[in-house]
């Protein structure tokens, strides 16, 4: 069946990657805020549990892994700390382009250069603009 959508098809791998990335970012923001408040105000997980009428073990589960969080539990945790989440949507095109790359990706896209064993002084100059491929042979 032909895809007639105005949007491109999203691969499962991308769906799972961005779901987990979103969970991790939210979890990091939440646990960082809790750590700051705990240090600044001396708040404990038990204090949060008491204010929410929850078992302290539930608070520990929420703050130990991003998979246990729901929108309701996030709202409850932040409310107990006197805060709420401030959401914004960022388009990929509007984000700054990263200026770093994982070393394995860099190796995959880097041009390949081969050097042969040649006597000293026998290298020839190659004009990079004239090269038509990603592989250069020097010598």
N, C-alpha and C positions, 0 to 999 in steps of 0.2 A: 504494500500500500504506500502511495506517495505521500510525503510529508508536505502538507499545504499550509502549515503554520507560518506566521511571520517571524517566529523566533527559531533560532537554531536548536537542534536537538542536543540535550545535555546528557553526556555519558554518565553511567552509574558511578564510575570512579570519581568523577568531578562532584557529583552529588554527595557522596560519602565524605570526600575530602573537605568540602566547604561546610558541611554539617558539623563535622568534628572540629574544624577550625573555629567556627562560631561558638561552639560549646566551650572550647578551650579559652577563647578570648573572654567570654562572659565569666567563666569560672575564675580566671586570673583576676579580673576586675573585682569580682565579689570577694575573693579570699584576700586580695591586697587591701581592700577597704576594711574588711574585718580585722586584719592584722594591725592596720593603722589605728583603728578605733580601740582595739584591745590594748595597744601600747599607750595611747593617749588618755583613755578613760578607764582603763583597768577592767574592761568588759570581758567576761568569760563565756564559753559556750553554754554553761549552765544558766547564766543570766539571760541569754537569748531564749533558751528552752523555757525558763520560768515565765518570761514575758509572753511567749507564744502558746503556753500551756501544752508543751510538747515534751517528749522524752529527750533527755540530753543526748542519747545515742543517735537520735534522728538528726539532730543538729550536726553531730560529728560526721554522720554519713553524708549530709549535704555539703559539708566543707572539706571532705576528703576526696571526692571524685566528681567530675562534671556530669557523669552519666545519671546521677541521682537527682538532678535539678529539674524542676518544672517552672513554668512562669509563675505559678502560685507560690512555690517555695522560695523563689528569688524575691518576689514581692514581700513575702512574710519576713524573710531575713533582713532585708533592707529596712522595712518598716520598724522592726525591733531596734534597729540601729539609728533610727531617725533620718532615714534617707529614702530615695527612690531612684530608679534607673532613668537615665536621660538617653533616649534613643535617637539615632540619626542614621540615615541610609547614605552610603557612599557608592557612587558608580565606579566601576573599574577604570573607565576612561578618565575619570577625574582624579584618581590617585596618582601620586608621583611614581615614576618608574623606578624600580630598585636599581641601585648601582653596584650590587654585589650578586654573586652567583655561587651556587654550590659547586665545589671543585669537580665533582663528577660530571655535572652538566657542562662546565667550562671545557672539560676534556673532550666531550662529545661534539661540541660545536666548533672547537678550535681548528684552524687550518693545520693540515699535516705537512710537516717538512721532513724530507729524507736527505741525509748527508751520506755520501759514499766516501770510502777511504780513497783519497787522492793525494798526490804529492803536494807539499807546501807550495803555495803560489799558483796553483792551477785552477783556482775557483774562477768561475766566470760570473760577471754581473748579470742579474736577471731583473728586468723591469717588472715590478709587481702589477702595474696597470695592464701589461700585456698578457698576464696569466689568465687562462680561461677556466682553470679548475681549482679545486681547493688543495691540490697536492703539488708541491714544488720539488723538483729534483735539482740539486746543486752539485756541480762537478762535471 
